[in-house]
Amino acid sequence: MDEISKEEQSKYVRQFLKEFKALIDQKGLIVKDRVINKDSLLVLGLTGKQRDEIVLSLSVTDYSSGPIEDQYKPGSYYWVFGKQVEGVEIYIKLKISGRPEAEYASCFSFHKSKEPLKHPLKDS
């Protein structure tokens, strides 16, 4: 989304978050069963419920990048956000998965960021 204005970019991020959070409200959050995601909860002392609350608290200013085409599912896209939790930057990769008539909210990554994330809309 580098070629569009920050205002337009912010609009797209807001729309994604609105749809994503509505799906969480309707169907819950599906979190990818990965060791790194589980270990991060333990290291940070967080419960699954607290993780879900953090995801629900994401805003435009937490946006880092996206939409990025999913290499495993061409034609579908994920978004990356970063959030400070207990003084640690958390890398959060989200996607609206499924077919249009059966969409659900997916969290593929929720772990300590391996490198500092950029937040291009921090001032929006």
C-alpha positions as CSV (number, residue, x, y, z in Angstrom):
1,M,0.0,0.0,0.0
2,D,3.0,2.3,-0.3
3,E,1.7,4.0,-3.4
4,I,-1.5,5.4,-1.8
5,S,-1.8,8.2,0.7
6,K,-1.7,7.7,4.4
7,E,-5.4,8.7,4.6
8,E,-6.4,6.0,2.1
9,Q,-4.1,3.5,3.8
10,S,-5.6,4.3,7.2
11,K,-9.1,3.8,5.7
12,Y,-8.2,0.3,4.4
13,V,-6.7,-0.7,7.7
14,R,-9.7,0.6,9.6
15,Q,-12.0,-1.4,7.3
16,F,-10.0,-4.6,7.8
17,L,-10.0,-4.2,11.6
18,K,-13.7,-3.5,11.6
19,E,-14.5,-6.7,9.6
20,F,-11.9,-8.8,11.5
21,K,-13.2,-7.7,15.0
22,A,-16.9,-8.3,13.8
23,L,-15.9,-11.9,12.9
24,I,-14.3,-12.4,16.3
25,D,-17.5,-11.2,17.9
26,Q,-19.6,-13.6,15.8
27,K,-17.3,-16.7,15.7
28,G,-14.4,-16.2,17.9
29,L,-10.7,-16.0,17.0
30,I,-8.9,-19.0,15.5
31,V,-5.2,-19.0,16.5
32,K,-2.7,-21.1,14.5
33,D,-1.4,-23.9,16.7
34,R,2.3,-23.1,16.6
35,V,5.0,-23.6,19.3
36,I,6.2,-20.0,18.9
37,N,2.7,-18.7,19.6
38,K,2.2,-20.9,22.6
39,D,5.7,-20.2,24.0
40,S,5.1,-16.4,23.7
41,L,2.0,-16.6,25.9
42,L,4.0,-18.5,28.6
43,V,7.0,-16.1,28.4
44,L,4.7,-13.1,28.7
45,G,2.5,-14.7,31.3
46,L,-0.6,-14.2,29.2
47,T,-3.7,-16.4,28.9
48,G,-5.5,-17.1,25.6
49,K,-8.2,-14.7,26.7
50,Q,-5.7,-11.9,27.3
51,R,-4.2,-12.6,23.8
52,D,-7.6,-12.3,22.3
53,E,-8.2,-9.0,24.2
54,I,-4.9,-7.6,22.8
55,V,-5.9,-8.6,19.3
56,L,-9.3,-6.9,19.8
57,S,-7.5,-3.7,21.1
58,L,-5.5,-3.3,17.9
59,S,-5.9,0.0,16.1
60,V,-4.7,1.7,13.0
61,T,-1.6,3.0,14.8
62,D,-0.6,-0.6,15.5
63,Y,-0.6,-1.4,11.8
64,S,2.8,-2.4,10.3
65,S,2.1,-3.8,6.8
66,G,-0.4,-5.4,4.5
67,P,-2.3,-6.5,2.8
68,I,0.3,-9.1,1.8
69,E,-0.6,-11.9,-0.5
70,D,-0.5,-15.3,1.2
71,Q,2.1,-17.4,-0.6
72,Y,0.2,-20.6,0.5
73,K,-3.2,-19.4,-0.6
74,P,-2.8,-17.1,-3.6
75,G,-5.6,-14.6,-3.8
76,S,-5.9,-14.2,0.0
77,Y,-4.1,-11.7,2.1
78,Y,-2.8,-11.2,5.6
79,W,-2.0,-8.1,7.6
80,V,0.8,-7.4,10.2
81,F,0.4,-5.4,13.4
82,G,2.7,-4.8,16.3
83,K,1.7,-4.1,19.9
84,Q,3.8,-3.4,23.0
85,V,2.9,-5.9,25.7
86,E,4.9,-5.9,29.0
87,G,7.6,-3.9,27.3
88,V,7.9,-6.4,24.4
89,E,6.9,-5.7,20.9
90,I,4.6,-8.5,19.7
91,Y,4.4,-9.4,16.0
92,I,0.7,-10.2,15.2
93,K,-0.2,-11.6,11.8
94,L,-4.0,-11.6,11.0
95,K,-6.1,-12.8,8.2
96,I,-9.8,-13.2,7.3
97,S,-9.9,-16.8,6.2
98,G,-12.5,-19.1,4.6
99,R,-15.0,-18.6,1.8
100,P,-17.0,-15.4,1.5
101,E,-20.1,-17.1,2.9
102,A,-18.1,-18.7,5.7
103,E,-15.3,-16.3,6.8
104,Y,-13.6,-16.4,10.1
105,A,-10.9,-14.4,11.9
106,S,-7.4,-16.1,12.0
107,C,-4.3,-15.2,14.0
108,F,-1.3,-16.8,12.4
109,S,1.3,-15.2,14.6
110,F,1.4,-13.8,18.1
111,H,5.0,-13.7,19.3
112,K,7.9,-11.5,20.1
113,S,8.9,-9.6,17.0
114,K,12.3,-10.8,15.6
115,E,13.1,-7.2,14.5
116,P,11.6,-3.8,15.2
117,L,8.4,-3.2,13.3
118,K,7.6,-0.1,11.3
119,H,4.3,1.7,12.1
120,P,3.6,3.9,9.1
121,L,0.3,5.1,10.5
122,K,1.4,5.9,14.0
123,D,0.5,9.6,13.6
124,S,-2.9,8.9,12.0
